[in-house]
Structure formats: structure tokens, C-alpha cells
Amino acid sequence: MEANRKLRVYFDTTIPNMLFADDRPDWTAVTWRLWDSCAAGDYEVFVSNIFFLELRKTNEPKLSLMLEQLDRIEHREYDETEEVVDLARDYVSHGVLTQRRFNDCLHIAYAVINNCDVLLSWNMDDLAKKSRLEKVKIVNAISRYKEIMIVAPDEFLEGATDDHLQND
């Protein structure tokens, strides 16, 4: 990785949701630290159209609060492409997740195809199981895409990605 290049991070929908979660104050505090770093321009932040489709299912006033915070950070939105959908389908066909979890496969595909370094999610029980990450790695290798780190914000802020990214 180039020394001057900022990390490219992709947010799934759990990230802004956790800003205003009453049931996990520990995760909320970490998410605010991450958000402030993003607002300061420490990372290149990416989201997708599926991110906004999921986000807009949130009830008011939480939706407005999240959108207001999203305006604080510079971010780019990826549009859906055939390549993204095809890779997400490959994830399903290789058992990364089931068809019922297709949106999660889309999040991974957006991050991979658009060359993000890290996908950040609080949905780690499902996304970051070792066997699942291995399947993502295999599908990406078969399709000639680079590896993607999928981590929770607390691991990310603690530097869990440093060793991996230095090897790129």
C-alpha cells in the first residue's frame, strides 16, 4: 500500500445505525470515535445504493439523525453494476451466505470490486466467521479480486488491519 494513500473503508448500514443505538453504549462510543476520524478526513469512506436503501427503512427521527451525521463525512456512493451483482451471486453460490442474506453479499461485493481495503460492520457474528472469510477469500481469488478485510470498528480502530494492509 502506498504510504500516502488513505485507507479506503466501506460502511455497511450497521455503522450509522450504531451512532444512535441505546442498547449497546460500548459500540456507540466506538462508532462515534470512528465517525469523528472520518469527519476529520482520516479515511476515504464509501457506501453504496444498497446502504441507502437499507438506511431508509429506519424510522424517524433516527433516520434524519443518521443522514445529518452522514453529511458530516466526505463519502462516495457506489452504484449497482452487473459486476457487483454477479460477485454477490458468486458468494451465495459458494456458500458465503444464503440468498436470504443477499444484501450482505452485495455489501461485500461493492467493497471488493471498488478496491476498498476494509469493510466495516457491526454484523460480525455473521460476516466475520473464519470459515466465511475463507470462502470470501477463495471466491475473490477465483474471480481475480484482491482480499478484503471485514472487521468491526473496534478492531479497526485498534489496528487489526495494519499487518494485513502492509502486506498488500
N, C-alpha and C positions, 0 to 999 in steps of 0.2 A: 504494500500500500504506500502511496506517495506520502511523504512526511507532512506536506502542507494541506493535503486533502482532508476535509471534514468527513467524519463518519456519516454514511447515508443510512438513516433509520426510517423504517416503515412502521407506522402505528396501525394496529387493528383497533376496533371500536372499544375494546375494554380500557384503553388508555384514557381517553377523555371522560369516559363513564366513571372511572375511579376518582377523578377530581372531586366528585360530589357524592361519594359513597359513604353513608353513615355507618354501615355495618363493618367496615374494615379501615379504621383510622390509621393503622400502620401502613397499609397500602396507599391510602390517600396522601399521607405525608410524603412518601417516596415519590408518588406521581407528581406532586407539586414541586418537589426538588427537580425532577426531570423536566417538567414544564418550564420552570424558570431557566434552566440551562438551555432549553430550546428557544425560549424567548430572547435569551442573550446571544443567540446565533451560534452556539457551540456545535450544533449538528445540522445536517441537511435533513429536513423532515419531509416524508412522503406519505400520502394517503391515496385512497382510490375511490372510484364511484361506489363500490360496494360498502366502503367505510361510511359514506354519507347516506346511502340507502338504509343501512342498519341504524345509524345515529338518529335519523329522522323518525324512527319508531319510538323514540324516547318521549315521555310525557313532559309537558310544560310544568313548572318553569325550568326544569333541569335541562331541557333541550336548548333553550335560549342561553342559559349559563355556559353550557359547553361550547356553543357556537361563538359566544363572546370570547371565551378563552382561546378558541382556535384562531380567532382573528389576531391574537397577541403574538402568534408564532408564524414565522415565514414557512410556508409549506407548498409543496406541489401536489397536484392531484393527477393520478393516472387514470386514463380512460380504459374501458374494457376493450380488449382486442381478441381476435381469434386465437392468437398465440397464448394469451393468458388463460382463456377458457380451455384450450387443448391441454395445457400443462396441468391445470386443475383436474381435468378429467383423468389424466395420467396418474395423478396422485390417488384418485379414487380407485382406478383400476388396479393399482399396485398395493391397495390396502392401507394407504397412509391414514385416511379417514373414510367414513362411509359417505354415500350420496347425501344422506341427511345433513352432513356437515360440509356440504359443498362450498358454502361461503368461506369457511376456514381455509379450504384448499385454494380458493380464489385469492385470499389474503397472502398466502404463501407464494402463489404463482406471481402475483403482482410484484412482490418484493424481489423474487428471484429474477424475473425477466427484466426488471428495471434496475438491476445491478445494485440493489441495496446491500449493505453489509450486515444489517441486523433487522429482524422483525421483532418488535416489542409487543408483548401481550401479557396480560394477567391471567390468561386462559391456559396456564402452564400444565394443569393436570392432564389436559388432552394434547396440547401441541408439543410439549417438550419431553414426552416419554422417550426414553433412549431408543426403543425399537422403532418408534415413529420417526424420530430424527434420522435414524439409519435408512429408513425407507425413502425419506425425502432426499437424502444424500445419493442414494442409488438411482432414483428417478432422475435427479438433476444430472448425474454423471452420464446416464444413458442418453439423455437429451442434450448433453454438452453445455449445461449451465453450471455456474460456479456454486459452491456450497453457500448456504445461508445459515447464520446463527439465529436461533429462535430462543429468546430469553425474556425473563420477567424484568421489569425496570429496576428492581432492587439489585439483581445480579449484574445488570448492565452498568449501573452506577458504581458498583463495587469493582468494576474492571474485569468481569468474567470473560469479556470478548477480547481483551488485549492480546493474549497469546495467540489466539486463532487469527486475528487480523494481521498480526505481524508476519505470519507465515504466508499471507497472500501475495 
